[in-house]
Amino acid sequence: MGTAHDRRRTCAISMQKIGVIPTVIDAVLNHKVSRGCADYQRYSYDKEMADAFY
């Protein structure tokens, strides 16, 4: 079955293959990105994350 990390990587690769943008992949995987003004960007990407799952 693989580790949790293996499943997360597979999920990320699968989303990349279907064209999901990296920012949405990070949101789906609950990655916290802190770079410059990204700290001020609080959009949740809820709709895009839902689309990534369907």
GUBAPA-353030 format. One record per residue: residue number from 1; x, y, z of N, C-alpha, C in turn. Coordinates in Angstrom, 1 decimal. Each point is the difference from the previous one (the first is absolute). Layout:
BEGIN
NUM_X_Y_Z_X_Y_Z_X_Y_Z
...
***
This chain:
BEGIN
1_0.8_-1.2_0.0_-0.8_1.2_0.0_0.9_1.3_0.0
2_1.1_-0.1_0.6_0.9_1.2_0.0_-0.2_0.8_1.2
3_0.9_1.0_0.2_-0.1_0.9_1.2_-0.9_1.1_-0.4
4_-0.3_0.8_1.1_-0.8_1.2_-0.2_0.7_1.0_-1.0
5_1.3_0.0_0.1_0.8_0.9_-0.9_-0.1_-0.5_-1.5
6_0.0_-1.3_-0.2_-0.2_-0.6_-1.3_-1.3_0.4_-0.6
7_-1.1_-0.1_0.8_-1.3_0.4_-0.4_-0.2_1.5_-0.4
8_0.7_0.8_0.8_-0.1_1.5_-0.2_0.8_0.3_-1.3
9_1.1_-0.7_-0.2_0.8_0.3_-1.3_-0.8_-0.5_-1.2
10_-0.7_-1.2_0.1_-0.8_-0.5_-1.1_-1.2_1.0_-0.3
11_-0.6_0.5_1.1_-1.1_1.0_-0.2_0.6_1.2_-0.7
12_1.1_0.5_0.4_0.6_1.2_-0.6_0.3_-0.2_-1.5
13_0.6_-1.2_-0.3_0.3_-0.3_-1.4_-1.2_-0.1_-0.8
14_-1.0_-0.7_0.5_-1.3_-0.2_-0.7_-0.6_1.4_-0.3
15_0.0_0.9_1.0_-0.6_1.3_-0.3_0.8_0.8_-1.0
16_1.3_-0.1_0.0_0.9_0.6_-1.0_-0.4_-0.5_-1.4
17_-0.2_-1.3_-0.1_-0.3_-0.6_-1.3_-1.2_0.5_-0.6
18_-1.0_0.4_0.8_-1.3_0.5_-0.5_0.0_1.5_-0.1
19_1.1_0.6_0.3_0.1_1.5_-0.2_-0.3_0.9_1.2
20_-0.1_-0.6_1.2_-0.3_0.8_1.2_1.2_0.9_0.3
21_-0.2_1.3_0.2_1.2_0.9_0.2_0.7_-0.3_1.4
22_1.3_0.2_0.1_0.7_-0.3_1.2_-0.5_0.6_1.2
23_-0.5_1.2_0.0_-0.6_0.7_1.2_-1.2_-0.8_0.5
24_-0.8_-0.6_-0.8_-1.1_-0.8_0.4_0.4_-1.3_0.6
25_1.0_-0.6_-0.7_0.6_-1.2_0.5_0.5_0.2_1.5
26_0.7_1.1_0.2_0.6_0.3_1.3_-1.2_0.1_1.0
27_-1.1_0.7_-0.4_-1.1_0.2_0.9_-0.7_-1.3_0.3
28_-0.1_-0.9_-1.0_-0.6_-1.3_0.2_0.8_-0.8_1.0
29_1.3_0.1_-0.1_0.9_-0.8_0.9_0.3_0.7_1.3
30_-0.6_1.2_0.2_0.1_0.8_1.2_1.5_0.5_0.2
31_0.7_0.3_-1.1_1.3_0.5_0.1_-0.1_1.5_0.3
32_0.9_0.4_0.9_0.0_1.4_0.4_1.2_0.7_-0.7
33_-0.3_1.0_-0.9_1.0_0.7_-0.7_0.1_1.4_0.5
34_1.2_0.3_0.3_0.3_1.4_0.6_1.1_0.6_-0.8
35_-0.4_0.9_-1.0_1.0_0.7_-0.9_-0.6_1.4_-0.2
36_0.8_0.9_0.5_-0.4_1.4_-0.3_-1.4_0.4_0.2
37_-0.7_0.5_-1.0_-1.4_0.4_0.1_-0.9_-1.2_0.0
38_0.5_-1.2_-0.1_-0.9_-1.2_0.0_-0.7_0.0_1.4
39_0.7_0.6_1.0_-0.6_0.0_1.4_-1.3_0.8_0.0
40_-0.2_0.9_-0.9_-1.2_0.8_-0.1_-1.1_-0.6_-0.9
41_0.4_-1.0_-0.7_-1.0_-0.6_-0.9_-0.7_-1.1_0.7
42_-1.3_0.2_0.4_-0.7_-0.9_0.8_-1.1_-0.7_-0.7
43_-0.1_0.1_-1.3_-1.0_-0.7_-0.8_0.1_-1.5_0.3
44_-1.1_-0.7_0.3_0.0_-1.4_0.4_0.1_-1.0_-1.1
45_-0.4_0.4_-1.2_0.0_-1.0_-1.1_-1.0_-1.1_0.2
46_-1.0_0.2_0.8_-1.0_-1.1_0.2_-0.6_-0.5_-1.2
47_-0.5_0.9_-0.9_-0.6_-0.5_-1.3_1.0_-0.8_-0.8
48_1.2_0.6_-0.1_1.0_-0.7_-0.8_0.4_-1.4_0.6
49_0.1_-0.1_1.3_0.3_-1.2_0.6_-1.1_-1.0_-0.2
50_-1.3_0.4_0.0_-1.1_-0.9_-0.2_0.1_-0.5_-1.5
51_0.3_0.9_-0.9_0.1_-0.3_-1.4_1.2_-1.1_-0.2
52_1.0_0.2_0.8_1.2_-0.9_-0.1_-0.4_-1.5_0.4
53_-1.0_-0.1_0.8_-0.4_-1.3_0.4_-1.0_-0.7_-0.9
54_-0.5_0.8_-0.9_-1.1_-0.6_-0.9_0.4_0.2_-1.5
***
